[in-house]
Amino acid sequence: MERLLTVVWTCLLGSGLTLADFNATSQTAPGPPRLIGCVFIIRTNVTCRWEPGDTPAAYSTLKVQIAPRCEIPNSTPNSSLKTFTCTTSGSSCTTGIGASTDRICFCISVISHGVGGNVSSAPRCQPGRIEVILPPVVLNSVQQVNGAPQCLNVSWSRDLHLFSVAESEIERGDLNSQIEFAEKGEEIAQVRNVTVNGLCILVCLFRPDTLYTIRLRNRYRGPASPWSQWSNAVQGRTAEDAPSAAPVLWRKVGQVSGDRRRLVSLLWKPLPRFLANGRVVLYDVFCQAEDGQILSDYGSCRKLQRANTSCSLPLPDGRWSCALTASNSAGTSPQDRVWILGSSETEPPAPVRFNATPLGDSSMEVRWSPPPDLSATGFVVEWLAVREKSSSVLQWEKLDGSCTKLVIAEGLNPMERYAVSLKALYGEQGAGQKVTLHVYTRQGTPSAGPSVRVHQISGSSVELSWTPVPVELLHGFIRNYTLFYRTKNQPAKSKTVPGHVHRYTLDNMPAGVYEVFIRAITDAGTGPPGNLANVHIGSEEISLVMCVVVPLLLISAVLVLMALLAHTKIAKQKLFKGVPDPSNSTLSHWNPETSVESKRLVVEQEKPEVSCPEVILVDKLQDLEKSQMYLHICNPPMFPYLQPSSPPAKTSDKGYITNTIITQSKNDLSTSPCIYSNVLCSQFNQNLPPPFLPASYQASENSTACIDDIKQPAGGVRESSVFRFTSSDEQQTFRLFLEELKGQRSAGLLTPSPYIVIRRRSPD
């Protein structure tokens, strides 16, 4: 038992001593540096890189030996081998070798020199060509391949003295290669691995009808060998292929003309280069009616060349479809088709919630929602610069039915108005209704003002009208117009009107000379003033209404009055033309017997202002036929009149008086005032004094005195009443009448007036 314990302790002690010796050995023998790799440049030098060892080294030495065989040499140094060295304090070093690396074996090691001594890495022996960098090759040409538009033939050559890979090795595949290519205009090139089995290689990595710039590089066998530098660059174009897509087609439909035709404009976009696969040489249009009829007149859509992007043709009314294809030297593209509805057909509904949002000065985003009731196969967005003085080009984009937004970044400028429209496509049902928005990417202030002119001046009111600023100069949406008017040395006054108003009246403007101008206002601010209009408002303008309207009203009133008077006269003539003349009746000869007492003169109530008459008696008894006695009466209605005892007698051949001349003077008896009286026979007051008449007027019982009562109606026809005195009583009554008149005249109650002519006739 004791012996067993002794053995165990002996083993444990031996193990501990062995472990202690191992640790001591490890601490005294640090790890050597590790060689990473080398690069040989033929007949020039070799550059190697390594990782430092465990012990810090003051410097390191790279040792390269040329060995007869690629074997690891013995630990004993062989001074007969040709050795190349270089020293560095870093982890890489380059040393010249001055020998060909084609078939030579090299043994390479790194020695680290530190405080504790030198530590060397294990030598690595291998042919130099394994890590040699090959010289760049020379590209001779890049050619297209007929029938293979995606391929190019690349031919190259090498310098046999410097390129260490034999042609047999190339054919065997010992050469790794890469190709670098870039399309014309591209800055970033693509790099692809290619298999090289000879001096001419076929590379099929390209697009049809595309110009490429190509370079080539190589290395020997595998990753241990570094890549050579790139060869020279050579350009080559691939062959054409038939277009891989149809040109995108759209249309604009005009109104139906008298011959039931519509002018339809077909629009299409040129195929992109990567879809055209070549140079498009022509376009072909084909139109067909719903019933199979083929269009015969294609208008300008015949023989379309490569530069054409639109054409027009007269299309009969009805539902038609038109297709478009593009062709190049390799073939024809698929076709795109549009359907055109008849003019009497109802268009399907438009998309909803259509809006546009500016994203910057030269871009905007439009969004919409599909129609709720129908499934759209596509959408077309159109945009056009709104201009008045020049035309603009319609731009459009055709989208798939799943799209609900589009970013427009083509043909947009700030402060320019665009009309953006949207239509939905419904396959053979054609395009739907259009919705349109007017949009600015960025608004600005107008660069010109409205042109104002004075439309009318009426008194103190001025009516103004103005021409809107051309849309090219607006640079924004007009919100308001501000009208400014001012007089000399006075601050300007202003009126603001909405942007849709183009006519305004300034009222209650005082007299003066005004300058009027207008400014347009957008969301971005106020623009400059337009032209100045001078307005003169004076007293003559203010009283223009009085000078013109009042005379017109007066003239109108006179005309109306004249019309009423004429109407009254005509009415009298129409209503009273059938009234008989009493003088033509038998009553004109009726003379009843009356007594003096039953006859008296009825005197009417006098007016206070009446003056006395003047009585003039003219009596020439020697010539009774020619003599006349005149009684001048003023205001006859205010005086007593004589009532005849019998109806007036008609003028007869017996000498009765038939008319009376009335005048204001004795010399002119034709223009007397038209104031007349009635003569009434009545009994005078018995207390009156007996009248005195001239002796020549003392008539006999058989004499007759006649009095004419003159009346002038509106028609101008004079009437006369004839009174006959056949008895002494009647004559006495008349004398009393004359005396009464004479007394009133003497009292100043009568003024001169028309005459009453009294004439004495003999019975025969």
Salt bridges, closest charged atoms under 4 A:
GLU51 OE2 - ARG34 NH2 2.74
GLU71 OE2 - ARG69 NE 3.56
ASP102 OD1 - ARG103 NE 3.93
GLU131 OE2 - ARG124 NH2 3.11
GLU169 OE1 - ARG129 NH2 2.64
GLU169 OE2 - ARG172 NH2 3.88
ASP174 OD2 - ARG172 NH2 2.63
GLU180 OE1 - ARG215 NE 2.66
GLU183 OE2 - ARG207 NH2 2.10
GLU183 OE1 - ARG273 NH2 3.53
ASP209 OD1 - ARG237 NH1 3.63
ASP317 OD2 - ARG260 NH2 2.74
ASP317 OD1 - ARG262 NE 3.78
ASP336 OD2 - LYS398 NZ 3.51
GLU345 OE1 - ARG319 NH2 2.51
ASP361 OD1 - ARG442 NE 2.88
GLU365 OE1 - ARG367 NE 3.10
GLU416 OE2 - ARG387 NH2 2.95
GLU463 OE2 - ARG503 NH1 3.05
GLU515 OE1 - ARG486 NE 3.14
ASP523 OD1 - ARG479 NE 2.73
GLU540 OE2 - HIS536 NE2 3.79
GLU614 OE1 - ARG745 NH2 3.27
ASP619 OD2 - ARG760 NH2 3.34
GLU625 OE1 - ARG761 NH1 2.49
GLU730 OE2 - LYS599 NZ 2.70
